[in-house]
């Protein structure tokens, strides 16, 4: 089989691949009964190094078509104004986030991946803009996600005098189509996924503001909006549009950004969006997962 498929797998690796393939095949048969054409798994607010374990998403291995990484993949705490008690160096955080995404993608095996940028992801550019001349900023990416997803990076380890190269995800997974333009939103079918910089207090208020924005800026119809950033979960139908807040996929108890401010508790969660062949939302099949 290795000769046939030009691989170098052992017996256990082939068994694992067959298990994933067979699970997906059986799952597709079940989907046809539900009229689901595409499953989209959207996770956000990992805030590496506070991310939830990979096994949180093991149930969806081989069962999704599209993975949306909906912003705030990294926390970039060392570059923030907040308490540095759990400080990781930015480089260690980037390398850890890259490896987490590699393990996650290897487990889920989606056909395509969309990546949006969150407010924490842009902290690197904000930090560098204070320390570097504007001309030097042209040498640097806007976010660490540029390095992880498309560009790759080299770490210069001053202690060992070693230069370590890390391939970008597009090279690690050449058979998966990546969609990444550095923006805070993306559209899949008739669903908008977004991670805005704005925040409104009140249940689903940020999602409502985002909906109003896309109603004014999007010439094509959409029927749903999935919002990250707020660390809340919920959904609401507003006319023909359903809005969702998908929650956070991090150890919120380790993050003290709102400690003592008497704000609503952060909520862990993610969303599995179901669409038909035309990209319409199948609300009854869509699942908000609250952790």
Residue pairs with C-beta under 8 A, 6 or more apart in sequence:
1 7
1 9
1 14
2 8
2 9
9 17
20 61
20 62
20 109
21 62
23 61
23 62
23 63
24 62
24 63
24 109
27 62
27 63
31 37
31 39
34 274
34 282
34 285
35 276
35 282
36 274
36 275
36 276
36 282
36 285
37 275
37 276
37 277
38 65
38 66
38 189
38 274
38 275
38 279
39 60
39 63
39 64
39 65
39 66
39 272
39 273
39 274
40 64
40 65
40 66
40 67
40 68
40 188
40 189
40 191
40 272
40 273
40 274
40 275
41 57
41 60
41 64
41 66
41 67
41 68
41 108
41 110
41 270
41 271
41 272
41 273
42 67
42 68
42 70
42 193
42 226
42 228
42 246
42 270
42 271
42 272
42 273
43 57
43 67
43 68
43 69
43 70
43 246
43 249
43 270
44 69
44 70
44 71
44 72
44 118
44 195
44 228
44 229
44 246
44 248
44 249
44 270
45 70
45 71
45 72
45 118
45 228
45 229
45 231
45 247
45 248
45 249
45 250
46 52
46 72
46 73
46 74
46 97
46 100
46 249
46 250
47 72
47 74
47 75
47 120
47 248
47 250
47 255
48 73
48 74
48 75
48 93
48 96
48 97
48 100
49 75
49 86
49 88
49 93
49 96
50 75
50 86
50 250
50 251
50 252
50 254
50 255
51 97
51 100
51 249
51 250
51 251
52 249
52 250
52 251
52 268
52 291
54 100
54 103
54 104
54 107
56 249
56 291
57 104
57 107
57 108
57 270
58 107
60 108
60 272
61 107
61 108
61 109
62 108
62 109
64 108
64 110
64 272
65 110
65 111
65 112
66 110
66 111
66 112
66 113
66 114
66 188
67 104
67 105
67 108
67 110
67 112
67 113
67 114
68 113
68 114
68 115
68 116
68 186
68 188
68 193
68 226
69 101
69 113
69 114
69 115
69 116
70 116
70 118
70 193
70 194
70 195
70 226
70 228
70 246
71 116
71 117
71 118
71 119
71 120
71 121
71 184
71 194
71 195
71 228
71 229
72 118
72 119
72 120
72 121
72 195
72 228
72 229
73 97
73 101
73 115
73 118
73 121
73 145
73 148
74 93
74 94
74 97
74 120
74 121
74 144
74 145
75 93
75 120
75 250
75 255
76 90
76 93
76 120
76 121
76 123
76 124
76 127
76 144
77 84
77 86
77 87
77 88
77 93
78 84
78 87
78 88
78 89
78 90
78 93
79 90
79 123
79 124
79 126
79 127
80 120
80 123
82 256
82 257
83 256
86 254
88 96
90 124
90 144
91 155
93 144
94 144
94 147
94 148
94 153
95 155
95 166
97 144
97 148
98 148
98 166
98 169
101 148
101 169
102 169
102 172
105 113
105 169
105 173
105 176
110 176
111 176
111 177
112 176
112 177
112 178
112 179
113 169
113 176
113 177
113 178
113 179
114 179
114 180
114 186
114 188
114 193
115 145
115 149
115 178
115 179
115 180
115 186
116 183
116 184
116 185
116 186
116 193
116 194
116 195
116 228
117 142
117 143
117 145
117 182
117 183
117 184
117 195
118 184
118 195
118 228
118 229
119 195
119 197
119 229
121 143
121 144
121 145
122 142
122 143
124 140
124 141
124 142
124 143
124 144
125 137
125 140
125 141
125 142
125 143
128 137
128 140
129 137
132 140
141 147
141 151
142 182
143 182
145 180
145 182
146 182
147 153
147 168
148 168
148 169
149 168
149 169
149 170
149 178
149 180
150 168
150 169
150 170
150 178
150 180
151 168
152 165
152 166
152 167
152 168
152 171
153 165
153 166
153 168
154 163
154 164
154 165
154 166
155 163
155 164
155 166
156 163
157 163
157 164
169 178
170 178
179 186
184 194
184 195
184 196
184 197
185 192
185 193
185 194
185 195
185 196
185 214
186 192
186 193
186 194
187 193
187 218
187 222
188 273
188 275
188 279
189 275
189 278
189 279
189 280
189 281
190 221
190 222
190 223
190 224
190 275
190 278
190 279
190 280
190 281
191 222
191 223
191 224
191 225
191 226
191 273
191 275
191 279
191 281
192 210
192 214
192 218
192 222
192 224
192 225
192 226
193 225
193 226
193 228
194 210
194 214
194 225
194 226
194 227
194 228
195 227
195 228
195 229
196 206
196 209
196 210
196 213
196 227
196 229
198 206
198 209
199 206
199 229
199 230
200 206
200 208
200 209
201 263
203 232
203 234
204 232
204 234
204 235
204 236
204 243
204 245
206 227
206 229
206 230
206 245
207 225
207 227
207 230
207 236
207 243
207 244
207 245
208 236
208 238
208 243
210 225
210 227
210 243
211 225
211 238
211 241
211 243
214 222
214 225
222 241
223 240
223 241
223 242
223 280
223 281
224 241
224 242
224 243
224 244
224 273
224 281
225 241
225 242
225 243
225 244
226 244
226 246
226 271
226 273
227 243
227 244
227 245
227 246
228 245
228 246
228 248
230 245
231 247
231 248
231 252
231 266
231 267
232 245
232 247
232 264
232 266
232 267
233 245
233 246
233 247
233 267
233 269
233 288
233 290
234 244
234 245
234 288
235 242
235 243
235 244
235 245
235 288
236 242
236 243
237 243
242 281
242 283
244 271
244 288
246 269
246 270
246 271
246 288
247 267
247 268
247 269
247 270
247 271
247 288
247 289
247 290
247 291
248 266
248 267
248 268
248 269
249 268
249 269
249 270
249 291
250 268
252 265
252 266
252 267
252 268
255 266
258 266
267 290
268 290
268 291
269 288
269 289
269 290
269 291
270 289
270 291
271 286
271 287
271 288
271 289
272 286
272 287
272 289
273 281
273 286
274 281
274 282
274 285
274 286
274 287
275 281
275 282
276 282
